[in-house]
Amino acid sequence: MQKKRATSRSIPSHGSFQADGSQRPVRLSFFNIDLQNANFETQSSADFTLGDPMRRLLLTSTFTLFTVIASLAATPTAASATWSVIAIDLDTGRVVVSSATCVAQGRFAGFPALGLMDIQAIVVPGIGVAAAQAGVDNTRENQNLIYEQLKLGTDPRLILDMLSEDPSIERRQFGIIDNQGRSVGFSGGDNGEASSSIQGQVPGTRIFYSVQGNILASDQVVTDAAYALEETDGDIIDKVMAAMEAADEAGGDRRCTCETEPVPDASCHSRNAHVAYILAADPDDMEGDSFNDGNYFMYIDV
């Protein structure tokens, strides 16, 4: 089926709508969102009925989306992604990647990139998933290398060995998982304090994950995210969302505070991220021309 883009106007009437038909703001969990400004992509309108797990994903508490100022400078920042969670369920083959950052949307044009997902996520439906962040490779050579090697079945640890040939490796951060449950994480030495990753398996399941982040409020951001992912009931999407929420509650990206360098491009206002997304892909989803532009089960970005 063709992937469908929807906005708040196409969401069925539910608890987020008032009696006069106007919409109350809805919080998409770990980031600020006004659904009028969010992009939703699913494979059919039936997928977007706010049933499980989408009901739990969307119908939570309230606040608003930060408006990105169009005149922001487009010079790439040294750390274009801050914390992310990747996971794979070996029983279903579904892969999920989600991330959030204090970098404003207007900055991504300088990479060039359409947004955070466009330059960070590496998705091979049914085979593997990865996140390439921190000092992002604007040439996309690293992202393409990971993508091609995952398709070949290369062990993520060997993929990391290949990536180590990059002269800027100490500015990079990676998390990689494949459909054999093999995983690896890497945080370069030049990514500042509170830069780390954790890999693991959800006990009693065949869900494997990697959580990674840089320029964080503390190392607790990553550890709390991993704990929440393992302890939360539900499917792989529920678990990844719980991990993202836990990271947010632990302080998320410390740049949003305006108290530490680099100062965020967008104003602070007690947020832990300005840009975020979640993507889920199933084994039969069609791939696109690059490492993350396929026709996936779900993609939401703000």
N, C-alpha and C positions, 0 to 999 in steps of 0.2 A: 504494500500500500504506500501511497505517497505520504510523506510527512506533512503534517498540517500545523500551521502557525495560528495560534489563538491569542486573544487578549481577554481582559476581564469581561468584556461585553458578551463573549461567547460561552462563559462559564455558566452552567445551569444555576437557577435560583436556589440559594441555600442560605445558611446562617450568616453569610457575609453581606447580605443585601437587606436594606431597610424597606419598610412597608411601601414607601413611595417609589420604589424601584431604584433609588440611589444606592451607591455602594459604600459600605464602611471600609476603611483601610484594613487590610489583612496582613499579618506578619508572616513572611515566608521564613520562619524559624530563625536562622542565624544571621540574617541581614535585613536592612530596612527596605521595605518594598511597598509601593503603591501599584497594585496590579494593572492599572492603566498603562504603566510604563515598563512592564515586564514582558519578556518574550517567552512564549511557551511553544515548544515543538513536540508533537506526539504523532504516532503513526495513524491514528484515526480519531474521530470525534468521540468514539466510545471510550477511548483511553482516558479522556479528560472529563470524567463524571464525578470527580471528587470522591470516588470510592477508594478503598484501601489499595495501596498505601498513600494515594494522592490526597485523600481526605485528611489524614494525619499530617501530610506534608504541608498543606495549605491552610487548614482551619486552626490557627493558633492565635496567640495574642497580638496586639496592635502596635504598629507605629509606621512612619512614612519613609519613602525613598528619598535619599539625598539627590538633589538636582546637580548634575555635573556642569560646571561652567565651560561653555564652548571655547572660550578664549585661552584655556590653559595651554601652557607650552607643551610641545609634542616631543621634547627631548627624552629618550629612553631613560628610565631610572635603573639603578644598579640592582634593585631587588623587585622584580615585577610581579612576584607572587609570594604570598606569605605563609599560609598554611593550607594543606590539602590532605584529602583522604582518598585513597584508591582501594578497591576491593574486588574480589572475584568469588563467585559461588560456584564451586566445581560441580555441584549437583544440577544446576540450571544452566551454567555457562554464562550467566549474566555478569557483566563488569560494570562498575560504577566509579566515577571520579567526581569529586566535588572540591571546590577551593574558594577562598575569600582573601581579599587584600585591601589595604588602605590606599593603594594607588588608584587615582581617579581614572574613570573611563577615557577621558580626553587624552591621557598620556599614551594610550596604546597605539594611536595612529602613527607615532614616531618609530615604532619597531620595524616595519609596519605590522599592525594586527587589528583585527576587528574587535578584539577584546581579550580577556584573560584566558578563556578556554582555547581560543584560536592559536595561541603561541605556547601553551603549557601542556595540554592534554594529549596523550598518545593513546589511541583506542584501536584495538584489533578485536572485533567481536568474536566471542567464543574462545579467544586465544590468550589475550593479555591486555594489560592496561598500565599506563605509566604517567608520571608527572615530572616535567622538567621545569625547574623554577629557579628562584634567586637571580643570579646574573644570567638572564635568559640568552640563549644563542639566537641572535637575530637572523642568522643565516639559515636556521632550522636544520643544519646538518646533524646535530645531535638528535633532534626529534625524529628525523627521517631514519637515522641509524637504528634507534631503538625500535621504531615501527617495523623496519625491514627484518631486523634480527628476531623480533618476537614472532613474526610470520614464519620464519625459518625454524622456530623451535629452540633457539639459542637460550641457554641458561642465563637468567638475569645477571648472575655474578660475572659471567663472561662478557655480557654486554657492558657492564660497568668497567671491566678491564679495557674494552675498546674505547669507551668514553674517556678514560684516563689519559689518552693521547692528546686530548684537547689542551692546548697551552693555557686556557683560562679555567681549567678544571676546579681550581680552588675557589672560584666565584660561583660555581654551579651547585645545584641541589637536585637529587633524583630520588624517585621511588618507582620501583618496577616490580610487577607481579605477573606470573603466567598461569596457564591452565593446568600445570602440574603442582601448583602450590609453592613453586619456587619464588623467592622474593629477595630483593636487595634494596638498601637505602644508602645514600651518600650525602654528606653535608660538607662542602668545602671549607677550608680553614679561614677564608676571607669573607665569610658571610655574617660576621659579627657575633655578638652574644646571643644566647638562647636560640641556637640553630641546631636542630637535631631531627632524628627520625626513629621510628619504632616499627618493626614488622612483627606480625603474629598471626595466629589462627584462633577463631572463635571456638571455645571449647564445645565439644559435642556436635560440631558442624564441620562442613568442608568449605567454610568461608575463610579466605585468607585476606590480609589487609596490610597496608603500609600507611603510616601517618608521618608527615614531614612538615617542617616549618622553619622559617628564618625571620630574624628581627622580631621575635615574639616578646610578649610581656614577661614570660619566664618559661623554663623547660616544662612547667606544669601544663602548659597549653597542649603539648604533644601527649604527655602521659595521661592526662584526663580524657583526651579524645580517644585514645586507645582503650582505656578502661570502659568508657561509655559504649563504644562499639561492641566490645565483648559482652557487656552485661545487659544491653537493651534487647528486649524481645522484639520479634518481627522479622521481616525479610531483610535482604541486603540493603535495600534503599532506606528502610527504617534505621538500620544500624549506622549507616554512613551519616544520615541526617543527625542522629543522636551524637555522633562523634563531632560533627561540625558545631552543634550547639554547645557541647561541653568545652570545646576549644574557645568559643566565643565567651562563655561564662568565666573561663580562666584568664581572660584578658586579650586573647587574639593577637592581632598585629599592634605592636606598641606604638607605631608611627601615628596612629589616629589620635594619640593623646597630645601631640605637639610638644611633648616634653623631651623627646630624644631625637637625635638625627638618624636618618633623614626626615625632615619635617614633611608631613603629607601634603599633596598637591591640593586636596580638597579640605574644607574646614572641618574641625574636629567634632565638636558637639557630642561628646561622650559615646562615640561609636568605636567598634573594634574592626570594622571593615566598611569599604565603600562600594566594592564590586564583588560579586559572587556568582557562582553557577553550580548546577548539578547535572550530570549526564549519566544515563544508563543505557547500555547496549546489550542486546541479546544475540545469541550465536547466529541466527538467521538474518540479522540486520545487514543491509547492504553497505559496503564500504564505498567511500568516495574517491576523489583523486589525490587526496593527501592523507596525513596521519590522523585527522579528526573531523572530516567533513562528510561522514556517511549519513545514511538514513536510519537514525537510531531510535530506540524505543521511547526515550524521553530526553529532552534537553530544556532546561530553564535557566535563564541568565538575567541578572539585573546589574 
